[in-house]
């Protein structure tokens, strides 16, 4: 590990001092960076830029101290993050820089590079001052600002304290809950909780106790993203049937109850078309029946003799 300094400001001054009279390695790294960033490729290859920036701005300490960089497809609340990780011995001696693939893939290459340098600065301060860095103004204290200004002036970058990609962040917060309590009428959130993952508001949220005391309302989910093909395929047959929009009952229209019709209305005076079965019934004369004098059965008048011969001839 690199030798420790007491503060971020001291570590920043040591890095800045190397830019006053760049070494041959720094000059070569600068040339290679210029070549990579001056081409027409809009994509920033962070794996190629990492060792070059390490040499130019961070005294070659990042690669030496097991810092790794990667893209993350799950990072949607911020454009980048620098985190300490435990090694195999259980000690926080590994550092990982992650950039958000969802938030940066539609941004300019300059935005990606500025975000990358921002997170590499955090990695540099973790290497040189360890946990003291994260406790100093959230990692953006005087030392961070001093080094950021020097790198901006040296390479015409635009490193800022915060990554202000609010529209991109909001586009991924597609799980939405609405509170039915009094907070739904209060700005700035109006009772809405938006998240990129399906995690309902609960006691695990730091603001939950205050919300219970001041509002007491209940949250109901009002929006969520459409399921992916893989998620739909994992549903049971019954669950998939419940999601069908083109159901048979949508094609059935219940008969409207017209209610009583006034005898004087036009509708009551309209001729009613009789069904064919009704017409056939009227055309067929009703047959007369008589009672059998022996068994009292009702028999058609035209068949009474046959009935007597067949049933009572013995």
Secondary structure as GFF3:
##gff-version 3
##sequence-region A 1 314
A	DSSP	alpha_helix	8	20	.	.	.	ID=ss1
A	DSSP	alpha_helix	24	38	.	.	.	ID=ss2
A	DSSP	alpha_helix	46	57	.	.	.	ID=ss3
A	DSSP	alpha_helix	61	64	.	.	.	ID=ss4
A	DSSP	beta_strand	67	72	.	.	.	ID=ss5
A	DSSP	beta_strand	80	86	.	.	.	ID=ss6
A	DSSP	beta_strand	92	100	.	.	.	ID=ss7
A	DSSP	alpha_helix	101	104	.	.	.	ID=ss8
A	DSSP	alpha_helix	109	129	.	.	.	ID=ss9
A	DSSP	alpha_helix	132	135	.	.	.	ID=ss10
A	DSSP	three_ten_helix	137	139	.	.	.	ID=ss11
A	DSSP	alpha_helix	142	155	.	.	.	ID=ss12
A	DSSP	alpha_helix	166	171	.	.	.	ID=ss13
A	DSSP	beta_strand	175	179	.	.	.	ID=ss14
A	DSSP	three_ten_helix	182	185	.	.	.	ID=ss15
A	DSSP	beta_strand	192	195	.	.	.	ID=ss16
A	DSSP	alpha_helix	208	214	.	.	.	ID=ss17
A	DSSP	beta_strand	219	223	.	.	.	ID=ss18
A	DSSP	alpha_helix	229	233	.	.	.	ID=ss19
A	DSSP	alpha_helix	237	242	.	.	.	ID=ss20
A	DSSP	three_ten_helix	248	250	.	.	.	ID=ss21
A	DSSP	alpha_helix	266	269	.	.	.	ID=ss22
A	DSSP	alpha_helix	276	283	.	.	.	ID=ss23
A	DSSP	beta_strand	289	291	.	.	.	ID=ss24
A	DSSP	beta_strand	298	300	.	.	.	ID=ss25
A	DSSP	three_ten_helix	301	303	.	.	.	ID=ss26
A	DSSP	alpha_helix	304	312	.	.	.	ID=ss27
###
